[in-house]
């Protein structure tokens, strides 16, 4: 699921134009609904509040800030003038890059542990009815090793876990 999500986010990552088109359609629809509410509202206070709800559909152009040039330094100052392009570079791309980096460090690095933990869910018991997948519970066994006093062999811990999980999953429907 994480890899699929990362693929979808990767497709959206540099596709601001398509998202902008979708947002413009949403803004138009929301503005039509607000305009209808204004027409149908009898209450003066609510009507004034609704009239103030004008949705901004363009980026606001702000004054361009330039860096001060020092006499002994050469500065390269090419600020982005277009407000939409500035938003794309400084906000949109940075947010998507942060999301992808965060998901990668949190989930992809530990995917074998998450796979092992997913085997403990009753929803997945049918998938290993005929036997455990190869490499199953290896990472979990390694993580549990410090907490098991009587046995320090990871392969033995893995074998015991697999056996217990298979037994538990086979009797799950009777519980």
Buried (B, 14 or more C-beta within 10 A) or exposed (E): EBEEEBEEEEEEBEEBEEEBEEEEEEEEEEBEEBBEBBEEBEEEEEBEEBEEEEEEEEEEEEEEEEEEEEEEEEEEEEEEEEEBEBBBEEEBBEEBEEBBEEBEEEBEEBEBBBBBBEBBEEEEBEEBEEEBEEEBBBBBBBBBBEEBEEEEEBEEBBEBBBEEBBEEBEEEEEE
